[in-house]
Amino acid sequence: MKFLLLEQKYLEYLEEGMVFEALHVLRNELTPLGHNTGRVHQLSLFMMCSGRDELQTRAGWDGKGPASRAALMDRLQRFLPPSIMLPPRRLHSLLCQAVEMQNQLCTYHITHTQVYYCDSKIINIVVQILIQETLKVTHRKTLEGHTYGVALIAWSPDSSHLIACGPEDCPELWLWSIDTPDCELRVKLTQSTDDSLTACAWHRDSNKFVAGGLRGQFYQCDMDGNVSDSWEGVRVKCLWCRSDGRTVLAADTHHRIRSYTFDDLGDATILQEDHPVMSFSVNKADRLALLNVANQGVHLWDLEDKCLVRRFQGVTQGHFTIHSCFGGVNQDFIASGSEDNKVYVWHIKRELPIATLTGHSRTVNCVSWNPVYHQMMASVSDDFTVRIWGPRSFSSEGENDKNVLLETNSSNSSGWHEMVS
């Protein structure tokens, strides 16, 4: 604090042209403090300034007067305990802390741009069950021909293409063009009959993708199915492409998630779990990763700080592959299937579930939250059904009410009810 005061005194002397007084402060008051020697040397160079304007420019200083002294006071207050002098904007800081605390205590708090509100109408009711016998949506096309069956699908970010991967012994990857009238097969990728292509992920530009499996295949491909890059001997269970357009995250057989860049063959461990990572996803901000961990459940990791943020409770997770997801406005919520035949929903800042959705009769192995209609979610189960969950306010009487779910903004919904086909 004394150094800051003497620095101000020195600069004010220089501005007034009192060179000898400034030199006295520099030699006999600032230098003996033995603090910030580099800054002292820099201050000594200001003696050569030709005038006030040059001094203010080189020193990055507002000049003698209320502005620079107010700035000095703000800097000094950082070193003073509140019992002596309150820091600047203390009341504003306390009010912000109070609002944040209230938000954290609210189970259903939603952040939407700069507007804060709570919506207790979280997804908790089946709106529709989709099965082949009672399909209630418009059937567009059946994508057929997958020799080994389909175990994983991945939509391109622009929704124009769909990749279908098979089970562990499948060496094929099918790329469908959904934009075409007949949803044509664009390419069937097969490098070797010994491959196992069970995982895939799209880059954000929708012009390339990565694929791999547990037998050590790890490819980066273009839209024509050509392998542009490959990484040998990397056994991957799940993949995700980061927003920088070059980094790929992969869950491997050593309970890790590692980052890979194909262009320079760089790799690094991002996080380490104690049990197998069955699947994972990353939020839109490219900061948080949601992991389904064998015998552990759902974990939330910070990819930048490389730390475990939260362990969500309630879900039953053994060694089945279950896919969880972010969802809701600004992805403030988390959802996951479970081996106890239920769907669990959490607020991202709370470990205990805020909703438990029942209706499936076998393991729920995947959930997907609608990115546009934030109160609509789909779940798929080993009971051979897909269930659509939505607001209770939509009546089960008549097909028109089911269409309303797709046409009405979720913020206009009031209450919930169950619609089962």
N, C-alpha and C positions, 0 to 999 in steps of 0.2 A: 504494500500500500504506500509506503514511503517512497519507493522508487517511482510509482505512478505520479505522485504529487510533485516530486522533484523534476520529472520529465516535463510535466505541464509548465512548471515554473521556468525551466530552461527554454522551452519553445516560446513562451510569452516574452521573455527577455530578448530572444533573437528577433522576434517579429517587431518589437519596439526599437530595434537597432542598438540595444544595450549589450554590446558584444562582450565587454569585460565582465559584466555581471553574469552573463550566460556562461562564460568560460570559468568563472569562479564556482558556479553551481556544478559544472561538469567535472572539474578537477577535485574540488574539496567536499562535495556532497554526494554526487552520484557515484563516482568511481570508488570511493572508500566502502560503499555498501557491498561491493563484490558480487552484485546480482546482475544477471543477464548481460554479461560482458559484450556479447555480440551486438546487443541493442545500444550499449554505450558507444561502441565504435561507430555504429551507424549515426547516432546523434552527433558525434563529433564532426562528421562530414557535412552536416547541415550548416556549419559555420561558414561554409564557402558559398552559400546561396546569395544571389545578387539582390534579392528583394523578397517582399512578403509573399507574392504570388508563387515564386519558385519554391519558397520554403513550404507553403501549404501543399503544393503539388507533390514535392518529393517526400514530405513527411506523412502524406495522407491525412492531413490535419485540418480541422475546420477553422483554425485561427482563434485568436484570443476573443473571448466573449461567452455568452450564455450557452451556445450550442456545444462548444468543446468542453466547457466545465460541467454541463449536464451529462455529457458522455463519460467524463471522468468519474462523476458520482455514481453512474450506473456500474462502472467497472469496480469501483471501490466497494459498492454494496455487496458484491459477490463474496467478499471476504468477511463481511460482518454477520454475526448471528442475528436471527430475527428478534432476540431480546433487546438488541441495541438499536437496530434500524431494519424495518421491513424491506424486503427486496422490491424492486419496481413491479407494478401490475400484480401485486400479491392478491388482491380481491378477485381479479379476473382468473388467476390461476386456481384459487380455491373454488370458485364457481364451476370452472371446467372440470375440476376433480370431482365435485359433487355430482355433476351431470353424468360423468363417466361411471361413477360408482352406481348410480341409479340404473344406467344402461346394463351394467354387468349383473345387477341383481334381478333384472327382468328376464324371464325365461324365453320370451318370444320377441326380444328386441331385434329390430331390423334397421340397418343403416342404408339409406337410399340417397345418394349424392350428399346434399347438405341438409336433408330432412330426416329427422329421427322419429320413428313411431314404432308401436308394438302391435303385433297381429297374432292373436291367440288362435286364429283359424289355421293352424298348421296342418299339413296333410295327415289325415288319420282315417279316411273312409275310402273303401273301394268304390270307384265310379263305374268300372267296367272290367269284366274278365274276358280276355281274348283267348279263345281256343278255336280250333279249326271248325268245329261243328256249329259254333254260335258266334262267328266273326261279326263284329259290329262296326268295323271300319271298311273303307273302300279297298278292295283287293286290287292291287296294281299289277304285280308280277311275282311269280314264284321263281326264285333263282335256283336252278337245278344243276345236277351233274357232279357235285362234290363227292369224289370217290370215297373219301375217308370220313365223311360227315363234317359238320361245322361245329367248332368249339369256341370260336371267338370271331367277332366282327368289329370292324373299325371304320367309322365314317370319316371321310376327308373333311377338313375344317370348312370347306365351302359347300359341303353336302352334295357334291357332284359325283363322287365315287365311293365305292364300298369294297373293303377288303374282307375276305373270309378265310380264316385259318382253321386247320383241322386239329385233331387230337395229337398225342405225343408221337405216334408213328407215321404222321402225315408229312410227306416231303413236298406238298403242293401248297401254293397260295393263289387264290382266285381274286382277280381285280375286276369289279363290275362297274360299268358306266351307267349311273342312275339317271343322268340327264337325257339319255337317248330314249325315244318313245318305247322301245321294247326292253329297256334295261340290259343292254348288250354286254356280253362278256368281253372285256377289253384285252385281258391277257391272263394266261395261267402260267404262273412262275414255277419252274422246277429246275433246280440246278443239279441235283443228284438224288438218286433213290435212297441214299443213306441219310439225307437231311431230315431234320425235324423242325418244320416251320410252324410253330405254335403261338408265337407272339409277334405283334406288329404295332407300329405307331406312325402317324403322319407328321411331316414337318408342317409348319404353319402356312407355308405358301401353297400347300395342296399339290405340289408338283413332284414330290419325291417322298419316299417312305423308307422305314427300316423294318427288318424282319429277322427273326432268329428263333432259337429253340434250345432244348437241353442237351443236344448232341454236339454243341460247339459251333453251330452255324450262326453268323451274325453279318447280315448284308444290308447295304444301302442301295436302293434301286430307284430308277426313274419310272415314268408312267408307262413306258413300253416294256417293263419287266427286265430291263438290262441292269445287271449288277455294276454299279459305278464304283463302289468301294466295298471292302470286306474286312472283317476282323477275325482272325483265326483263333479257335480254341476258347471262345468266350461262351459259356453256357448261360443263357438268359431265360428267365421265367416270365418277365413282364417288361415292356418298353414304354418310354415316353420321350417325345421330342420337345426340347425347351424352346423358348421364344426367340433365342438368338439365331435360329436357323442352322446351327451347326452342332450343338451339343445334344447328345442322346443320353438319357438316364436308363439304366438297366438293373433290374433285380436279378441277382445271380444265386448260385447254389451254396454260397458261403454266408448267407443271411445278410447280404450287403446290398446297398444301392450305390452303383458307381457311375461316373460320368465318362463319356467317350466322345472324342472328336475324330471323325474319320480323316479329315484333310491333313492333320499333322500326327495322327495316331497317338494323341494324348489321352491319358486316362487318370482318374483319381477316385478314391473312395469318398463318398458324400456322407453316408451314415452306415452304422453297423447295428444290427439287431442280434438278440441272443437266440432267436428261433427263425425258421424259414419265413421269408416274405412271399406270401402267396400271390399278391397283386398290389398295385399302388396306382394312384392318380395324383395329378398336380393341379392346383387351382389356377384361375385365369391370370392372377398376378405373378405366377411363376415363382412363388415364394414358399408355399406350404405344400407338403406331400402327405397324402393320406394312405396309410399302409394297412392291409389286412395281414396279420401275423399269426402263424400257426400256434394254437394253444394259448394265444395272448389276446386276440381281438383286434380292435381298430386303434391305431396309433397315429398321432399327428406330429409331423416333424417340420422344423424350420430349416429349409435348404441353405439359406444364407448363413445363419449362425450355427448350423449343423448340430442342433440340439432337439431333444424330444420335448414337445410342448405339452401334449396331453394324451392320456390313455382313456379312451371312452369305455364306459362300463355298460354291461347288460348283454351284449352280443355273445353268442356261443360260436366259437371258431375253433375247429379241430384242424384237420389236414385237407379239408376240401378247399378248392379255390373259390373264394367269394370276392366279388367286386363291389367296393363302396364308392361313394361319389360326394362331391360338393354340390350345393344347390341353394335355391332361394335367391332373393334379391342380394346382389353383391356376394353371393355364395356364403351367406351367414350361417348356413346349416349343413349338417352332415347326415348322410343316410347310408345304411348298410343292411344287407341280408344277414341271415343267421341260420345255423344248423338246427335251431329250435323252431323252425318254420315261420319266423316272424321277421318283420322289417322294423329296424330301430332308427329313430330320428333324434339328433342332438343339435343343440345350439353349439356353434363352434367354440364358444368360451365356457361350456359346461360339460362335465364328465358324465353326468347322469342323463339318461334319455328323457326327452320332453314328450315323446310319443312312441308307442309300441303298437304296430299295425299287425293285426291277426287276420287270417283268412286262408293262407296257403296251408297245404297239408303235408308238404315235405320241405326239405332244405331250400331256402331262398338264396340263390347263388349270384344274383346280380340285381342291382337297382340303377335306375337312370333318371335324373331329375330334368324336367323340361327346361331348357335354357331361356325360353321366351315366356311361357305361362308358369310363373314360379310356384303356383300351388298345385301343380300337376306332376305326378311321378309315376314311373312304371317299375314293376318288379317282376322277375321271372324265377320260376321254381322248378325243382325236379318233379313237381306234380303235373308237369306238362301244360301249365297255364301261364299267361302273362296277365297281371292285374294292373289296372290303371287307377291311381289314387288321386282324389281331388276334393274340392270344398263340399261340405255338407249342404250348402245352400242350393245346389243343383238338384232338382227333383228327379226321381226315378220314373216319373210318369211320362212316358212318351220319348221318342227319339230326339225331338227338338231340344230337350234339355241337355242331352249329351253333346249336341253340337254347340250349345252355348258355352260349354267348358272350353272349347277351342277358340271361341270368338270374343270372349269377355276378358277384360283386363283383370288379373287376379286381385288387385287392390280393391275392386268393387264388390268382392264376394262377402257375404255375411252368413256365418254359420256353416254347418256341414251336414251331410247326410250320406247314406249308403246307397249305391246303385250297383247292383250285381246282375250281369246278364246270365 
